[in-house]
Amino acid sequence: MISLGGTIGTGLFLASGASVANAGPGGALIAYGLIGIMVFFMMECLGEMATYLPISGSFNNYAGRFIDPAVGFALGWNYWYNWAVTVAVELTAGSMVMGFWLPNIPGYVWSIVFLLLILGLNLFSVKGYGEAEYWFALIKVLTVIIFIILGILVDTAVLGGVYYGVETFNRGGVQGLGVLSTFLTAGFSFQGTELIGVAAGESENPRKNVPKAIKQVFWRIVLFYILALLIIGLIISYDDPLLLRKNVSDISVSPFTLVFQKAGIPPAAHFMNAVILTTVLSAGNSGLYASSRTLYDMALEGKAPKFFRKLTKNGIPIYCVLLTAFIGMLAFLTSLFGGGVLYNWLLNISGVAGFVAWLGIAASHWRFRRAYVAQGRNVDDLPFKARLYPVGPIFAFGVCLFVLVGQGYDSWMDDPVKPADIIACYIGIPIVLAFYIGYKLIKKSKVVPLMEVDLDTGREEVLLHTIEMEDRKTKDPLEGVSIFKPSTWKRIPSNLRSWRDVINN
């Protein structure tokens, strides 16, 4: 639910209309479908690593272990910054949403209220974050399900009294080059699926729960996105003026609102505004969690100051959470000054950072599997195996690279071309390279040889915790401490069974 809720958001509720307008209903389905396949492979890559070695804030750790410490350093700060700025984005969006109902109250008041709310959820306990995210996600999932059902009824004239069939969809078709720009929108919409990897280290039983989540979340996301886009394309014409509005903060232009209105539901705008407010709080909640855990993991690796290792009695990295909230608030304040130019640059850097993180996941998995095999380990011992390796990481890496290179497509097509717009599109890439090169020059790090890749540190603790969680359910008081049962150790991969002797002695 955390990963599902992190993905279903304004990208679906608002930006989906622009996707249909730019690419046509058929083109939007093609773009979202291909990006969805890439996300499937990326999640398979992540699932294999996260179940083998679940670590809170894992992406930079995997890259540092399996590729090069410099890559891990760059990806860690990249991902932390990505979600810290996302907190600022959601604070801004939250003030816009509340302005729909209460326009006379200054927007910054609502931003402060929402910041305190998500800060409280993250400081209380990880259970507080997880519980809030579960209910936020549930509201969004139910909204999409209701939308799909009502959309079918509208399309077939059961509601609204107008039969649409497939005529509107066929008239829009595929709008040529518009599909290219929609690839970018689709990619940004799917960002958040990787939160499973961040949360894996704090889940109750990662060996069992993470594979289950990986398998379910992809199909649900694709199902929701593809069906929702199909409904929009069937009912709303791609050249509808409302879909082409630039002011996407206007709730009335949401394609969901338009379909609900055609179904004869007058308060549709108010309903969708409430749902989008939930989306904003969910994204801010997830952003604060993901960035704080990434910063905490970097501190444990020595890639961030040591005081960020401080935990509360509830296991919350207190200083990581507070710094991230502070940076998010500063980024939000940039939207109030200088015409928002600096804020737009921050948004672009953050957008690039999400694709860079996916690149890192694909590359890390490629190196992980190669090191695993090179060290003589049996792939069948992995608790979760990524399908179609090595096609998966190669395909995911290639698509992400294509999106990163092509994200400035619209700016290059302007007449005349504006250098400032080009720089704004690509400024995130040199920032990541600066982190990488800086670490390389200072620490003199090198690519880790396959035979020297650390595949064990931290794993034994995860195994014993998992075994205890499973054996608690056996309720066998005659066995004493359950981890000593012979049947227990049969479930441990052969290369780690030597730990039995350590414990017994």
N, C-alpha and C positions, 0 to 999 in steps of 0.2 A: 504493500500500500504506500510505503514511503517513496519508492521509485515511481510508482504509477502516479501518485499525486504530484511528484516533482516534475512530471512530464506534461500532464494535462493542465494547461494554464492559458494565459493570454494568447499564446501561439495558436491555440485551437479556437478559443472563444472570440478572438478579435482578428488576428492575422490571417485566419483561414479564408476570410472574405476577400482579402487582397490577393491571396494565392489563386483563387478561382478567377478573379478579374484579370490577373496578369497572364495566366497560363491557360485559361479555359478550364472547364470542369474535368475534361479528359487529361489535360496536361498536369493539373494539380494532382490527380490520382497517380500519374506516372512518377512525378517528382517525389511525392511522399512515399510511394511504394518502394522506389529504389533506395531512398535514404533509410526507409524502414529495414530493408535487407541489410544495409550496412550496419545499422544499430544492432540487428540480430547477431551478426558476427562479432561486433565489438563486445556485446554482452556475454557471448560465449567465451571470448578471450578473458574477460574480467571474471567470469564465473569460475573458470579453472584455477586462476590464481587466488581468488578470494576465498575459495573453499579449502585450498591447500594451505594457505597462510593468511588467515583473516586478521587484519591489522586495522585499527582505527585510523582513518586518513591514509589509505593505503597506496595511492597512485605513485606518489613520489618515492615511497619506500621501495616499491617494486622496480621502478626505473633505476634507482640508485643501486640496488642489489644486482639486478639482472643485466644492466647495460653499462652505466657509468655513473659514479656519484655526482658528476656535474649535471648530467641529464636529470637525475632525481632532484637536485637542488633547484634547477630551472623550472621543472614541472611543478614542484611543491609551491614555490612562491607564485607561479603562474596561476595555479588552481586556487590558492588562498585569495589572491587578488580578485579572481573571477567572481567568487561568491561574495566577497566583501562588498564589491561594487554592486552585485545583484541586490544586496540588502538595501543599498541606496536607491536603486531603480524601483524596488517595490515600495519604499517609503514615499517616493514621488507619485507612483501610480495610486497608492492608497489615498493620498490627498486628493487626486483627481476624481477617484470614485466617490468619495464622500462629498465632493463639490456638486455632484449630481443631485444630492438630496438637500445639502446645507451649504449653498453657495456663499453665504455671508460670513462663514467662519474661515479664517485664514488657513491655507493648506498646511503650513508648517505645524500648526497645532495638532492636526491629525497624524502627521508624520511622527511627531514626538510621542503621541499616545501609542501608535503602532510599534514604535521602536521599544518602548517600555514593555509592551505586551510580549513581543517575541523574545526580548531579553529575559523577562521573567520565566518564560517557558523553558529557555535554555539553561538558566541558572538553577532552576528548581531541581531537576534531575534529568537523566537521559530518558527516564520513563515519561516525564512530563512532555519532552519533545516528541517522543514516539506516539504517545496517546493523542496529542493535539494533531499531529500529522496524519494519524489514522482517520480521524473524523473529518479533517479538511479534505483528505483524498476521497472519502466516502461521499461527501456532498457533491464533489465534482463528477465522480463516476455516475452517481444517480442522475445528475443533470444531463449527462451525455446520453444515458439510456433513455430517459424521458424524451429527449430531443429526437432520437432516432425513431422511437415509436410514433411520436406525433408527426414527424416528417413523413413517414410512410403513409399515415392516415391523410395528411394534407395532399401528398402527391397523387393519391388514388381518389381524391374528392370525398372521402368520408368526412373530413373536416374542411371547412372553408368554402365548399361548393364549387371549386374550380379543379378540373382534372388536368394535371400536368404531364403525367406519363414520362416519356423520355424525350419529348420534343425539345424542351428547354436545354437539356443536356446535349443533345445532338447538335443543336444550333451553335452552342459554344465550342464544342470539340476541343481541339488542341491548338493553342495560340503560339505556335512557332517558338521564337527565341524567349518568350516569356517563361518557358519551362526552365531555362537556365537560372534566372533570378529566383524562381520558386524553389530550386534545389537549396539555395541558401536559407530561405525562410523555413523550409522543412527541417533542415539541419538544426537551426536554432530552436525550433519547436520541440524537437526530441531531446534537447539537452536536459539533463536531470536523471536520465535512466541510470547513469553511473553511480548514483547515490547509494545503490546497493553495496558497492565496494567500500564506500566510506563507512557505512553503518555496520558492515559485517563484523568488525572487531568488537562491537558492543552488543551483538545479538546473542540470544541465550544459547543457541546450538547452531553455530554457523555451518558445520558440515552437513546438517540436515536442512536448515532453513534457507540458506543462500541458494543452493541448487534449485529448490522448490520455487523460490522467488524469481530466479533467472528464467526458468522455463515458463512461468505464468505471465510475467510482466510484459514480455515482448508481444505475445499474441494479443493480450488485452489492449496494449497501446495501439498496435497496428489496426486491430478490429475497430477500436473507437475512432481513430483518425480517419481510416479509409471509409467507414460507413458514414461518419459525420460529413466528410467531404462529398460523398456520393449524394447524400440527402440535399446538401446545399446546392450542388450542381443540377439536381433534378428540379428544384423549385425556384431558385433565384437565378436570373439571367446573368451571364458573366459581364455584360455591359450595363448592368443596373447602376445608376449614378451613386447610390448609397455605398456600394462596394468599392467605389473608386475614391471615396473621400480620404483625404490625407490625415484628418484628425481622428486617429484610431482610438483616442481616449474617449471619444463620444460613444456611449453605450448603445445609442440608437442605431449605430451602423454595424453592430455585431450581427453576423448572419444568423446567429442563434435567435436574437431578438426578432429579426425579420420573419423567420419561419414561425416562431411562436405567435406573432401578430397575425400571420396568414391563417393560423389555426384558430383564430378568434379568441385569443387570450389578451385582453387589453393591458393588464399590468405587466406585460412581458419585459419591458425595459427595467422595471423595478426588480423583478425576479432575477434577471441576468446581472444587474448591478450588484445584488447581494452575492451572487455566485462568484462574480469577478473579484469582489472584496475578499471572499474566502480564498480565492486563488492567490491574491496578493499576499495575504497573511501566511499562506502555506509556503510560497516561494521565499518570503523573507525568513520564515522559521527554518526552512531547509538550508538557506544560504548561510545563516549564522552558525548552524550546526556543522555543515560541511567545511566551512573555512576554519572554524576553531579547531576541529579535529585534525585538519591538515597541518595547521601551525603547531599543534601539540606533537604530532608525529615528527615534524622537522626538528623540534626542540630535543626530542629523544635521540635523534640521529646526530645532534650537534650542528645542525644547519640553521638553527635559530637560537636566540639567547636562552640560557638554562632556566631562567625564572618562569618561562612559559611551560615548564614541566609541572608546575604547582597544581595539585588537584584538591578539590574540596572533599569532605567526608563522603559525599555522594558520587565521587568520581568525575566531577566536572572540571575541565581545565579552565579555571576561573579567569586567569589573565588573558588566555587566548580568546575567550568569549568577549571579555570587556574591550580588548584592543580591536577586535573585528567590528564590534558594535560602534566603537568610536570612529573607525575609518569609514564605516558605512554612513555615519552621520555627517562626517566631513564631506564625503562625496555628494551626499544629498544637498548640502549647502551650496556646492558649486552650481547647482541648477538654478539658484536664486540670483546669481550675479553674472555679469559679463555676457548677458544674452544666452547663457547656457552653452557657450562654445566649448569650454573645458569639460562640462558634463557630457556633451556629445562625444568628445574624444574618449572619455572614460568608458562610455557605453561601447564604443567600437573596440577598445582594447579588451573589454570583458567578453564581447562576442567572439573575438578571435581566440581567447583563452579556452573556451569550451572545446573548440575543435582541436586545439593543441593538446588538451588533456586526452582526447580520444586517440590522437596520434600516438601519444605516450603509452596508452593502454595496449594498442595493437603491437607496437614495437616491443614493449616489455614482455608480452605473451610469446612473441616469436623467439626472443632470447631465453625465456623461461623454459619453454619446451625443449629447445636445443640443448640447454645446459642439463636439463633433467635426463635426457637420453644419453648425452655425452658422459655423464657420471655413472652410467650403468644402471639406472633405475628403470623399473618396469612401469610403462605408461598405464597399464591396467590397475596399478595401485592408487592412481589419482582418484580422489573422492568425486570429482566431476571432470569429465573430458569434453573439451571443446570439439564440436563437430566440424568436419571438413578441414581440419588442419592439414597443410598450411594455407589453404585458400582463404580461410576466414581472416586472419590478421593481415594478409597481403591486400585483400579486397578492402577491408576497413581503412587501412593506412592510405591506399590509393584514393578512395573517395574523399576522405578528410583532406588530403593534400589538394585534390581538385577544387574542393570548396574554398579552402584557404587562398588558393591562387586566384580563383574566379570571383571572389566576393566583391571586388571592385568593378565588376562588369558594367553596372549602370553608370558609374562615374566615368569610365573610359569612353562610354557611348555619348556623353554629353557634348554639346557643341556650343561654345568651345569647352575643351577639357579644363577643369579647375584643379590645379595641383593640390590645393588645400584639401579637397574632397578625396583625392587619391591617397594622400598621406594619412588622412583620418581612417581610411579603410584598412590600411596595412600597418599602422603604427604599433599594433600589438606584437607583430612578428619580431621586429628588432629589439623590443623590450625583453622578450623571452631569450633571444640570442645573446643579449647583454648579460643576463643572469648566467647563462651557460658559459660564455667566454670568460667572464669575470671569475667564476669558480675555478675554471680550468687553469687560468693564469696564476691564481693565488695558491690553490691547493695542489696543482700539478697532477690532477687525477687522470687516470687512463681507463680505457674500456676494459671491463673485467673479463679475463679469459674464461671460457666456458667451464673448464675444470675447477676454477676457483670461485665460481658463483656460489654464494651462501644460500643453500636451500633448507637449512635446518633450524637456525636460530629463531627461537620463539615458537617453533612448531610443536615441540614436546609439551609445552604448557597448554596449548590449544587442544591437543589430543587428549590429555588427561582430563581437562575440563569437560570435553565432549563425552568421554567415556563415563564420567561420573554422572553427567546429566542423563544419559541413557540408562545407566544401571540403577539410578534412584527409583526408576519406574518399576524395577523387578521386585522390590520389596522382599528381599531374601535375607532375613536377619541372621541366618546360620552361616552365611559366607563371610561375616565380618566386614572388612573394608572391601567394597565391591570391585575395586580396580585390580585386585589380585586374582580374580577368577580366570582360569585358563581360557574360557570362552571369550572373555573380554579381549585378550591379547591376539586372538585370531583375527580380530577386526582391524588390527594395526598393520600398515604396510610393512613388508618384510625388512625394508631397509631401516626401520625404526624400532624393531623388536628388541634391540639390545638395551633399550631403556628399561625393559622389564628387570634386567639384572641389576641396574642401578637402583631402582626402587626397592627391590627385594633385599638388597644389601644395606 
